[in-house]
Amino acid sequence: MTMWLEKHKPLLFDDLVTSPSVIAALRQLSLQSNPPHLLLSGPTGCGKTAAYQLVCRQVLGPSWRATTHVLQARDLAKTAGAMSKFEAFLRPEGSGSDDTLAGRTSLDAFDHNISSSADDSPPPAGEESSSGDAGNFIPVSRIIVIEDADYLGHARQSYLRRMMEESSRSARFIFTTHTPSRMIEAMRSRTQHIRMPTLTRLMIEQRLEFILEREGQAATLGIVGDVAHVANGNLRKAVFMLQLLAQRNLLNDRRNVQTLMSNSSLREVQLVLEEALRGRVHDWKWERQGEKSSRVLKGAMGALDQLMTTHDLDARGVLDRMHQFLTAGRSHYGDELLASLLNALSTCDTALQRSAQQRIQLEELFHQIAEIGAASNARQS
């Protein structure tokens, strides 16, 4: 099954679903003979991936896929030997080699017609960038993309800073991030920062209507608006939901959107919150596993482990889901209790930016929620 997100991805800068100022900035910098390193920041689903792919196509030419190298920094944070894997990506010949990915050149940088496996999509800016006549500037040979760069940590960011200074004359770096403040100042000062705004509901609705028209699909009145509302500014999520509903022939009833959402992770988020409010942060129980009984962690922390494993979430993702559950009108908490819970989430979010121990911060959050629940019960009694 072809994913609609890939099938209907933008081919021109003008096709991007974002603000006109962002489109103008991306077009202007990608047409420069000496384009800068780029930092794209914004919430999930605002178009950062689509934007950097268009920049790569414009700067590198039709063969951009062969000379664009992507690393997901979030994956490094979950594995042992992360620094070694990071170095292996940037130094393919080994850590002791002078050969770096950023230092490698490509003939395609001088002539975009050399590669036989060229992308036949049109240049995003409407014209191909010049090559080989950039004066004193070396043509850009490759682009190195670091996705979710706010998960790199200071050590790896410092490593990248030195590489950007020493061996990237013919390469450019593009960083995407949710929280640009997590990037060290030395990195931010070496990039051109473009902030991509949260998409409005109207922008998402218009894009979904365009996709439905291209697919020859008809949706009952209001269902596109419901999907856009549930997506909460995340275009990627909206397109995924719309395709799922279309593939299962569920575009004929608005109630199907509610059913789909009720089966999502928000129900598990509610379980985590309810367990913490009842004071069951840690609840060890004996369960039969095979031929022996084992102690299994239940309560809020046990439900958290299951939520993070099932949906591949990190601490920030958990907080985002909790905030969505509390503010999207799906909870029935009183105003005072709701305000206390939101304050606790805000405190935890701030603490996460200064801590590398995400689990400890979430555990502290659940203890705070347990105290909030106890205080609320005391007032009611």
C-alpha positions in Angstrom: 0.0 0.0 0.0 1.4 3.4 -1.1 1.5 5.9 1.8 -0.4 9.0 1.0 2.2 11.1 2.9 4.9 10.0 0.3 2.6 9.9 -2.7 1.3 13.4 -2.2 4.5 15.0 -0.8 5.2 18.6 -2.0 7.4 18.8 -5.1 7.8 22.6 -5.1 8.5 25.1 -2.2 5.1 26.6 -3.1 3.4 23.3 -2.3 4.7 23.3 1.3 1.9 23.6 3.9 3.5 26.4 6.0 3.7 30.2 6.2 4.7 32.2 3.1 7.7 33.7 5.0 9.1 30.2 5.6 8.6 29.3 1.9 10.4 32.5 0.8 13.3 31.9 3.2 13.8 28.3 2.1 13.7 29.2 -1.6 16.1 32.1 -1.1 18.8 30.2 0.9 18.6 27.1 -1.4 19.4 29.2 -4.5 22.5 30.8 -3.0 25.8 29.8 -4.5 27.1 29.3 -0.9 24.1 28.0 1.0 24.4 28.0 4.8 24.0 25.2 7.3 20.4 25.1 8.3 18.5 24.6 11.5 14.7 23.8 11.2 12.7 23.9 14.4 9.0 23.4 15.0 6.5 21.0 16.5 5.8 17.5 15.2 4.1 17.3 11.8 4.8 21.0 10.8 6.7 20.0 7.6 10.4 19.9 8.7 11.1 16.7 6.8 9.4 17.9 3.6 11.2 21.2 3.8 14.7 19.7 4.1 14.0 17.2 1.3 13.1 20.1 -1.0 16.2 22.0 0.1 18.4 18.9 -0.6 16.8 18.5 -4.1 17.3 22.1 -5.0 20.9 22.4 -3.7 22.2 19.0 -4.9 20.3 18.6 -8.1 18.4 15.6 -9.4 20.8 13.0 -7.9 20.2 14.4 -4.4 19.2 11.1 -2.8 22.7 9.6 -3.4 24.4 12.4 -1.7 22.0 13.1 1.2 22.8 11.3 4.4 20.2 11.1 7.2 20.8 10.3 10.9 18.0 10.0 13.5 19.6 11.3 16.7 16.7 10.0 18.8 17.7 6.4 17.9 21.2 7.0 19.3 19.8 7.9 22.7 18.3 4.5 23.1 21.3 2.3 22.3 24.6 1.4 23.8 27.8 2.6 22.1 25.9 5.7 20.8 29.1 7.7 20.4 30.8 5.0 18.4 27.8 4.7 16.0 27.7 8.4 15.7 31.4 8.5 14.7 30.9 5.6 12.3 28.2 7.6 10.5 30.4 10.7 10.2 33.7 8.7 9.6 32.8 5.7 7.4 36.4 4.5 7.1 36.9 4.4 10.9 37.5 6.8 13.8 41.2 7.0 13.1 40.7 7.9 9.5 41.0 11.4 8.1 38.3 10.6 5.6 35.0 12.1 6.7 31.5 12.1 5.2 31.5 15.9 5.3 34.9 16.0 3.4 33.9 13.8 0.5 33.1 15.5 -2.8 30.9 14.4 -5.7 31.1 15.0 -9.4 27.4 15.7 -9.4 28.1 18.9 -7.6 29.8 20.2 -10.7 27.4 18.7 -13.3 23.9 17.6 -12.2 23.6 15.5 -15.4 26.3 13.0 -14.5 24.3 10.7 -12.4 22.2 8.2 -14.4 19.8 7.6 -11.4 18.6 11.2 -11.3 15.3 12.2 -9.6 12.9 13.4 -12.4 10.9 15.7 -10.1 11.1 19.4 -10.9 13.4 21.7 -9.1 11.6 23.0 -6.0 12.4 26.6 -6.7 11.3 26.3 -10.4 14.9 26.4 -11.7 18.0 24.4 -11.2 20.7 25.9 -8.9 23.9 26.9 -10.7 26.8 24.5 -10.4 30.5 25.0 -11.1 30.3 28.8 -11.4 30.0 29.8 -7.8 33.2 32.0 -7.9 35.4 31.3 -4.9 32.9 28.8 -3.4 33.3 25.1 -3.7 30.0 23.5 -5.0 28.1 21.6 -2.3 28.7 17.9 -2.8 26.5 16.4 -0.1 24.2 17.3 2.7 24.2 15.6 6.1 20.8 15.7 7.9 20.6 15.2 11.7 16.9 14.7 12.6 15.8 15.5 16.2 19.2 17.0 16.9 18.1 18.1 20.3 18.7 14.5 21.4 22.4 14.7 20.4 23.7 15.8 23.8 26.6 18.3 24.3 29.4 15.8 23.6 28.1 14.9 20.1 27.2 18.5 19.3 30.7 19.6 20.1 32.1 16.8 17.9 29.9 18.1 15.1 30.9 21.7 15.6 34.6 20.8 15.1 33.7 18.8 11.9 31.7 21.7 10.5 34.7 24.0 11.0 37.4 21.6 9.7 36.0 19.4 7.0 32.7 20.6 5.6 33.8 23.1 2.9 31.9 21.0 0.3 29.2 19.7 2.6 26.3 21.3 4.5 24.5 20.2 7.6 20.8 20.4 8.2 19.4 19.9 11.7 15.8 19.4 12.7 14.7 20.0 16.2 11.6 20.4 18.4 13.5 22.4 21.1 16.3 24.6 19.5 17.3 25.7 23.0 18.8 22.3 23.5 21.3 23.0 20.8 24.5 24.5 22.1 25.1 28.1 21.2 28.2 27.2 19.1 26.0 25.1 16.9 23.1 27.6 16.6 25.5 30.4 15.7 26.8 28.4 12.7 23.4 27.7 11.2 20.6 29.7 9.7 17.6 29.1 11.9 14.2 28.8 10.4 11.3 28.4 12.8 8.3 26.5 11.2 5.0 27.4 12.9 2.3 25.1 14.0 -0.1 24.4 11.2 -3.6 25.8 11.6 -6.7 23.6 11.3 -7.7 25.4 8.1 -4.3 24.7 6.5 -4.6 21.0 7.4 -8.2 20.8 6.2 -7.3 22.3 2.8 -4.4 19.8 2.4 -6.7 16.8 3.3 -9.3 18.0 0.8 -6.7 18.2 -1.9 -5.5 14.7 -1.2 -9.1 13.3 -1.2 -9.7 14.9 -4.5 -6.5 13.5 -6.0 -7.4 10.0 -4.7 -11.0 10.2 -5.9 -12.4 9.7 -2.4 -15.5 11.3 -1.0 -15.9 12.0 2.7 -19.1 12.8 4.6 -19.5 16.5 5.7 -17.4 17.4 8.7 -15.1 14.4 8.9 -12.2 16.2 7.4 -12.6 18.9 10.0 -12.7 16.3 12.7 -9.5 14.7 11.5 -7.8 18.1 11.4 -9.0 18.9 14.9 -7.8 15.6 16.3 -4.4 16.0 14.6 -3.9 19.2 16.6 -1.5 20.8 14.1 0.3 17.6 13.1 -0.2 17.2 9.3 1.6 13.8 9.2 -0.9 12.4 11.8 -3.8 13.9 9.9 -2.8 12.3 6.6 -2.2 8.9 8.3 -5.6 9.0 9.9 -7.3 10.0 6.7 -5.7 7.2 4.8 -6.6 4.7 7.5 -10.2 5.7 7.4 -10.3 5.6 3.6 -8.7 2.2 3.3 -11.3 0.8 5.7 -14.2 2.6 4.0 -14.9 4.6 7.1 -15.2 8.1 5.6 -19.0 7.9 5.6 -19.6 8.5 9.3 -18.0 11.1 11.6 -18.3 8.7 14.6 -15.6 6.6 13.1 -13.0 9.3 14.0 -14.1 9.1 17.6 -13.8 5.3 17.5 -10.4 5.5 16.0 -9.2 7.9 18.7 -10.7 5.9 21.5 -8.5 3.0 20.5 -5.4 5.1 20.4 -2.8 5.7 23.1 -4.9 8.3 24.8 -6.8 5.6 26.6 -3.5 4.2 28.0 -2.4 7.8 29.0 -5.6 8.0 31.0 -4.8 4.8 32.8 -1.3 6.1 33.7 -2.9 9.3 35.1 -5.6 7.5 37.0 -3.1 5.1 38.6 -1.0 8.0 39.8 -4.0 10.0 41.1 -4.9 7.0 43.2 -1.4 7.0 44.7 -0.4 3.8 43.0 2.9 5.0 41.5 4.6 1.6 42.1 2.4 -1.4 42.5 4.3 -4.7 42.5 2.2 -7.9 42.0 3.1 -11.5 41.6 2.1 -13.0 38.3 2.5 -16.5 36.9 5.0 -16.6 34.1 5.6 -20.1 32.7 6.4 -22.4 35.6 7.2 -19.7 38.2 5.8 -16.6 39.7 7.5 -13.3 39.2 7.1 -9.8 40.6 5.7 -7.5 37.9 5.6 -3.7 38.2 2.1 -2.3 37.9 0.6 1.0 38.9 1.5 4.2 37.0 5.1 3.2 36.4 4.1 -0.2 35.0 1.5 1.4 32.8 4.1 3.9 31.7 6.5 1.2 30.6 3.8 -0.5 28.6 2.8 2.8 27.0 6.4 3.8 26.0 7.2 0.3 24.7 4.0 -0.1 22.7 4.0 3.3 21.0 7.8 3.9 21.0 7.5 7.1 23.0 10.2 9.0 24.9 9.5 11.2 28.0 8.6 14.2 26.0 6.2 12.2 23.9 4.5 11.0 27.1 4.1 14.5 28.3 2.7 15.6 24.9 0.1 12.8 25.1 -0.8 13.7 28.7 -1.2 17.4 27.8 -3.4 16.5 24.8 -5.6 14.3 27.0 -6.0 17.0 29.6 -6.7 19.8 27.2 -8.6 18.2 24.4 -11.8 18.0 26.4 -11.7 14.2 26.9 -11.2 14.3 30.7 -13.8 15.1 33.4 -11.5 16.6 36.0 -12.6 19.7 37.9 -11.0 23.1 37.1 -8.8 23.1 40.3 -7.6 19.5 39.8 -7.0 20.1 36.1 -4.9 23.3 36.8 -2.8 21.4 39.3 -2.1 18.6 36.9 -1.1 21.0 34.1 1.2 22.8 36.5 2.9 19.5 37.4 3.3 18.7 33.6 4.9 22.1 33.1 7.3 21.6 35.9 8.3 18.2 34.6 8.7 19.5 31.1 11.2 22.2 32.4 13.1 19.5 34.4 13.4 17.3 31.4 15.3 20.0 29.5 18.0 20.0 32.2 18.2 16.3 32.9 19.5 13.2 31.1 17.5 10.9 33.4 14.0 11.0 31.8 12.6 8.1 33.9 13.5 9.8 37.2 11.7 13.0 36.1 8.6 11.1 35.1 8.6 9.2 38.4 8.8 12.5 40.3 5.9 13.7 38.2 3.8 10.7 39.2 4.6 11.3 42.9 3.4 14.9 42.5 0.2 13.7 40.8 -0.3 11.3 43.7 -0.1 14.2 46.1 -2.5 16.2 44.0 -5.0 13.3 44.0 -4.7 12.9 47.8 -5.3 16.6 48.3 -8.3 16.5 46.0 -9.8 13.6 47.8 -9.3 15.3 51.1 -11.1 18.4 49.9 -14.1 16.3 48.7 -14.4 14.5 51.9 
